[in-house]
Amino acid sequence: MLRGCFRGLLRRQSVHVFTPHQSTRVFSSHYRHRPLRDLYEEDPEGEEHGKEEDYEYRRTWRDWCYDHRTTLIRLGIVTTGVGGYYWYHLEAAPITGRRRFINMSPSQEQQLGELGLHEMLAQYRGAVLPSSHSAAKLVEKVARRLIASLDQDNETKWRVFVVDSPTANAFVLPSGDIFVFTGLLPIAKTEGGLAAILAHEIAHKLARHSAEKMSVYQFFNLATSLVQVILMGDFGSPLAGILKELFLFLPFSRKCEEEADHIGLLVMAKACYDPHEAIGVWERMQNMGGVQPPAFLSTHPSHSMRISKIKEWLPKAQEEYESAGCTQSSIFSMYK
């Protein structure tokens, strides 16, 4: 009878008028604590009903915990262990400082990249341009200039492969092998535009995004399987897979792409490439047309979103560009 409880509470309240001779202190010696049970004096039925409901709730909760005590203990142990493992493998991403989970060693990452390289070379056999080709020379020159500006990477053996294909694409393997398709060169348009594309791929390797993705996928699937075994539930339904993709894997992929844009912008600026060129690349990419899926269904941010974020990062990139001493004279001197 909660309504009766509130009526009793309102009836017991009185209006107090202060006179000039009375103390206005809230915590005065005249204050007397009124236990909550006093509020039930005018409504005994409400008091009894409230006690009964409270008792039933506590008894139900206690019985449930007792019946499931083994499951709760197991779940607590697993949660503690999994959480500790996750925390132990957290590390900071370069430049952005984002804390992320990686349980793959650099040597494992290198082996994964080598396997991918053999597959790619077999897939594009006969289409990889020789190093003497003009397009290969251009891509190699820009890539080497970007790599030379890096100061936190001394172990990666960077290699560049140019594939003769109309596909507008580029990607980097965990081993540091960069593949660029000739269909992307008209979109790059200038050396600065090409630098923006290559710096983005280099950033993926610097941030170890491939290792992070593998680690996150394995960790989440393992954690889900453990919880499924303990609770005897089924999380492998098609709906569960769709929800994981929509709310975990796709947002995570977009986050990695955004971080690569951010790091790549600073890398190209430090290599004395005008960071404003990156905006032109994504504007040309946007003008190519084609139907883009909704942002929440895509592994990459939309072109308009990327342009917006790059404009947000430009002041910092411009500072990097100027602090590197990237004057016109210094740029031209690099080609003498």
N, C-alpha and C positions, 0 to 999 in steps of 0.2 A: 504494500500500500504506500508507494512512494509519494502519491499525491497527498495522502493524509499526513505523511512526514513533513512535507513542505508547508502544509497549512498550519501544522503545529508550530513549525519554526517561525512562520510569519506572525502568528498570534503572540508568541513570546517576546518578539522584538518590541521595543518601546522607543519613543522619541525622547531624547534627552536634550534639554535646553541648558546651555552654559550661561552662568551669570558671571559678572566681572570678578567675583571672589572665588570662583572655582578654577581648579587647575585644568589646563587643556592638554596635559601630557597624555600620550596614548598609553604608555606603560607606567601607570600610577599605582600607588599602594592600595587603592580602593578597588582595583580590578580583581575579580574572582573568576578563575577558570571554570567553565561550565562543560562537563563531559558531554560527549555526543549522545550518550544514552538518555540524558535529561530531556532531549528533544522529543523522545517517544512517550513522555509522561501523559500527554493528552491524547495519545493514539496508541494504546497498548497493542492493538491488532497489527498496526504497521510494524511495531518493534518485533513481534513474534514472527511475522512473515519475512522480514529482512534477515533475522537470525537463521531462519530455516533455509532461505535461499543461499546464504553465505556458507552454511554448513554443507549443503548439497554440492555446491561448487567445489569447495575444498576437498570433500570426500571423493568426488568424481576425478579431480585432477590427481589426487594422491593414489587412487586405485589405478589410474591409467599409467602413471609413472612406475608403480610397482609391477604391473603386468608387463611393461616394456623395459624394465630396468636393464636387462642384458643388451637389448638393442641400443638403448641410450648410451650405455658405457662404451660399446663398440664404436658407435657414431662419434662419441667424444674423443676416443683415442685416435680414430682415423682423421677426424677434423684437425686435431692438434698436430698429428704427424704430417699431414698434407700441408697445413698452414706453415709449419716450420720449414718444410722442404721448399715451399714456394718462397718464403722470406729469405732463406739462405742463398737462393739463386737469383736474387734481384741485383741488378746493376744499372748504372746510369748510362744513358745514350750519349754519345759525343755531341758537343755543341749545345744541344737542347737540354741535356740533363734529365730527360724523362726517365723515370724508374720503370724498368721492364724485367720480365722473367725470361732467362735464357739458361737452359741446362745442357746445352751442346758446346763442346770444347771447340776451339779454333781448328784443331787437327781434324775433328769429325766434319766440321764445316767445309774444310778444304777437300776432304775425300768426297763429300757430297757434290761439291762443285766439279771435281774431276769426272765423276760419273756423268753429270749433266753435260759436260763439255764433249765427251765421246758421243753421247746421243745427238747433240746438236750438230756436230761435224758430220755424223752419218746422215742426219736428216737433210742437211743443206750441202751435201757432197756435190761438187762441181759449181755451186753458186757462190762460194766464198771468193771474193776478189783477191788477186795477188797483191802483195805489198807495193808493187810498182804501179798499180792503177792510181789514177789521179784522185778518185773518190776515197780510196783507202789511205792515200797519203794525207789528204785533208783531215780525215777523221783521226788518224794517228797523231798528227801534229797538235790538234786541239786537245786530244786526250792527254798527251804527254805534258802539255803546258798546265793542265788542271792538276795532274798527278804531282808535278813538281812543286806545286804550291801547298801540298799537304804536309803537315808537320807531325801528325799523330799516327801515321801509317808507314811502317818501314819493312813489313814482312810480306805484304801482298805482292804477288807477281802478276801485275796487271798485263792483260793481253787484249788486243782489239781485233775484232773480226767484222768485216763489212760484207753483207750478203746482198747480192744483186737480186732484188725483189721489189715489186711495186708496193709491197706492204709498208705502211707507215708505222714502224715499230722499232723499239730498242729495248734491250733487257741486259741485266748483269747476273752472272752466276755467283754462287757463294765463294767460288775460288778467285773471283776478280776478273773473270773473262767477260768482256763486254761485246755484245752483238748489236750491230746497227744495220738496218735495212735501208737500201738506197732510196726507197720510196719516202723516207723521212727527210731527205736532204732538201727537197723543194720547200718543205714546211719550215725547216731550220732557216733557210734562205741566206743567212750570213754566218760568219764564224762565231759571232756572239750567240746567235740562236742555236747553233750546233753545240756550243759550250753549255748552254742552259740544259739541253737534253742530256749530254754526257755527264754533266755535274749531278744531275738528278740520279742517274744510274750509279755513279760513283758513291753518292750519298747512301744509297741502299746498302752497298757493301760496307761502308764505314759504320753505319748504324747496325749492321748485322741483322737486317730484317728477315732474311731467309732463315737464319738460325732461330730468331725469335718466333717466327710463324710456326716452324716445326715444333719448337718447345711448347708453345701455347696450345697447339692442337693436341699434342700427346698428353700434356698435363691435364687438360680439360676432359679428354676422353677417359683417362685413367681415373680421375676423381669421380666422374659420372658412373663409371663401372663399379667402383668401390661402394658408393652410396646405393647403387642399384642392388648389389649383393646384400648389403646390410639391411636395407628396408624391404627387400624382396619385391621391388617395384620394377616396372618396365619403362625405361626411358629411351628405348630404342625405336619407338614408333616413328612413322614418317612425319607426324606433326612435331615431335620433339626435335627431329633433325632440321626441319624448316625453321623452327624457333631459334635453334642454335645458330643457324646460318644468318638469320635476320638480325638477331640481337647481340651476337658475339663476333662471329668470324668476319662478316662484311664490314661492320663498323671498325673492327680492328685493322682490316686491310686498308680502309680509307685513312685511318690514322697514320699508318706507315707511309702511305703515299704523300700525305700532307707533310710529314716530318722530312721525307726525302726532298720535297720541294723547298722546304725551309733550309735544310743543310746545304742542298745544292746551290741555292741562291748565294749563300755566303762563300761557298767554295769557288764559284765562278768569279765573284767579286774579288776575292783574294788573289786569284790568278790574273787580275787586271782585265776581266771581261765586264763590260757594262751590264750591271744586273737588270737594267730596264729592258734588255733584250728578251728576258724571260717572258715578259708580258706579251711582246709581239708574237712569240712562239705559240702561246696558248690562245691568243686572239685568232691567229691563222688556223689553228687546230679547230677552233670553234666555228670559223667561217667555212670549214670544209663541209659542214652539214652532216647529214646522217642522223638517224634516230638514236638518242641516248636513253638508256633506261632510267627510271626514277632514281634519285640519289640513294635512297635506302636499299635499292636492289643492286647497286653497283659496287664493284671492288675498288673503284677510283672515284675521287671527288669530281663533281661536274666541272667543265671548263670555266664557267663563270665563277664558281667558288674558288678555283685555283687562282684565277686572276685577282679576285678580291683579297685572298690571303697574301699573295705576292706583293700587292700594293701595301698591305699592312706591314710586311717585313722589309720593304725597300729602304726606309731610313737607316736601319741597322746595316743593311747590305751596302748602302752608300758610304757609311762610316768605314766599313771594312775596305771598300774600294779605295777610299782616300787615304786611309792609314797605311795601305800597302804601297803608297807612292805611285799610284797608277795615273801618271800624267801622260799627255799625248806624246811627249818626247820619249818617255821611258818605254811606251808601247812600241813606237816605231823602231827604237834601238834594238828591240828583241829580234827584228827581222834583218838586221844588217849583217 
